[in-house]
Amino acid sequence: MKKSVIALLLACALGGGSFAGTASAQSQSAKEKAAARDKESAKAWVELYPEIEKAIQAPTFRDKDYPIFKYGKKSNTEGYLYTELINKVIDRCSKEGGGRVVIPAGTWLTGPITLKSNVNLHLEEGATLLFTSDLKEYPIVRTRWEGVDCYNYQPMVYAFEQENIAITGKGTLDGGGKFENWWRMCGARHFGWEEGIVSQKIGRPILLEWNEKGVPVEQRRLGDGYGMRVQLVNPMMCKNVLIEGVTMLRSPFWVIHPALCDNVIVRNVHVQNEGPNGDGCDPDACKNVLIEGCYFDTGDDCIAIKSGRNRDGRDGRPSENIIVRNCRMKNGHGGVVIGSEISGGYRNLFVENCQMDSPLLDRVIRIKTNNCRGGIIENVYVRNVEVGECKEAVLKINLIYDPKEICNRAYAPIVRNVYLDNVTCKKSKYGVYIDAYDDRCNVYNVEVKNSSFDGVQTGAFLLNGQAADVRFFNLKINGNAM
């Protein structure tokens, strides 16, 4: 059943929940309940936010530099790879107690780099690490691909079970992705794929089937013949991670993908990646994460919070305690997104003081999941977000994402406690769009207040299915109070 609620047309949700738009439309008990939840939101900003902020600390490093060309020579040979040299210096730095491994100005072709504990990989201004597209250079390592644990080609900058690691400086990590190499491996013709090219259309369904069947991770070995692209940066099961100041371009796949990590800071990073599935920053089953001062222009979600896909996620750990602030988003499927690989659940997201603007930005705040995933998504706090325009909705909650996915659909997710305060948008198709279930109410306690959505073309509020306790206070749609 579909309900479209526009302007002052407010109705009861199926299953007995209520929508409240003006004080006169609410019962006294509903008013008291809304006031109590409003206090909960305010309390979260005052108490929980600083508690999370205090827990997130940047790693520190020994004051010693390791310039790579102090330990090896430059080469005049075209196509020469500096992989061995860079990794050798990183290994030495770590064994000697840590410090900065310094990449000087210039463009240096390399294969995958492995970060080690207590090492800060520092790219000086004008330095570019350009990664080769030769798959023979990428060994098979333990990673996570779209929320599924597996062994695949090593990500371009990778760390496994390390502590106190960083990538810093004013230089560039260039994944070298283009139609002629990595991007066509997505299997889409508009990214250069043709018949006979090995692509993820081979490996992805196999990996998803392994996940559904519970095949042990050690047996999920991909690599040659499977067509599975690599991430640009992938710390796995690491603690105390800092990524600061660098520019990241042309990733084959997701750009920054911390997975199963604790204490992560991504600060003042510039991400430009128009490739397929080119997510900007995807914290996956991570705890205590700060993303601030970054710029994202991507071919997919700018920031997408994950916690594993289906069985792997349900058997794993949630993502929790993430702060996103002072960021700018341009193109992308979503500005700040939770999902869809979110089976472990998510709690405590704070988003503030961000700017988003592009006709190619689909949604501002997006929660996407389905009944393959399960999990509880709760406590999402958003304030002071300024949007020029977006293509679809300012807030979209979708419990029916990817309805054709082959999986066990016995795990209906729950979304609750979503608060937007002082969000402005000059142009969108919808204000709030909720796509939920007809037979149960799994979305509740959603509030938008002190906000203004102009240029809304189709509807202020569209609901498919059931939701309860969705409230709008001091919300203006196209200049009119809702």
Sequence and secondary structure as in RCSB ss.txt:
>XXXX:A:sequence
MKKSVIALLLACALGGGSFAGTASAQSQSAKEKAAARDKESAKAWVELYPEIEKAIQAPTFRDKDYPIFKYGKKS
NTEGYLYTELINKVIDRCSKEGGGRVVIPAGTWLTGPITLKSNVNLHLEEGATLLFTSDLKEYPIVRTRWEGVDC
YNYQPMVYAFEQENIAITGKGTLDGGGKFENWWRMCGARHFGWEEGIVSQKIGRPILLEWNEKGVPVEQRRLGDG
YGMRVQLVNPMMCKNVLIEGVTMLRSPFWVIHPALCDNVIVRNVHVQNEGPNGDGCDPDACKNVLIEGCYFDTGD
DCIAIKSGRNRDGRDGRPSENIIVRNCRMKNGHGGVVIGSEISGGYRNLFVENCQMDSPLLDRVIRIKTNNCRGG
IIENVYVRNVEVGECKEAVLKINLIYDPKEICNRAYAPIVRNVYLDNVTCKKSKYGVYIDAYDDRCNVYNVEVKN
SSFDGVQTGAFLLNGQAADVRFFNLKINGNAM
>XXXX:A:secstr
 EEEE TT     TTS  EE SGGGS HHHHHHHHHHHHHHHHIIIIIHHHHHHH       S EEEGGGSS   
 STT   HHHHHHHHHHHHHTT EEEEE SEEEEE  EE  TTEEEEE TTEEEEE   GGG  EEEEEETTEEE
EEE  SEEEES EEEEEEES EEE    TTTTGGGG  GGGT  TT   HHHHHHHHHHHHHHT  GGG B  TT
T     SEEEES EEEEEES EEE  SS SB  BS EEEEEES EEEE STT  SB  BS EEEEEES EEEESS
 SEEEB B HHHHHTS  EEEEEEES EE SEEEEEEEESSBTT EEEEEEEEEEE  TTEEEEEEEE  TTT  
EEEEEEEEEEEES  SSEEEEEESS STT  S      EEEEEEEEEEEES EEEEEEEE  SSS  EEEEEEEE
EEE SEEEEEEEEES  EEEEEEEEEETTEE 
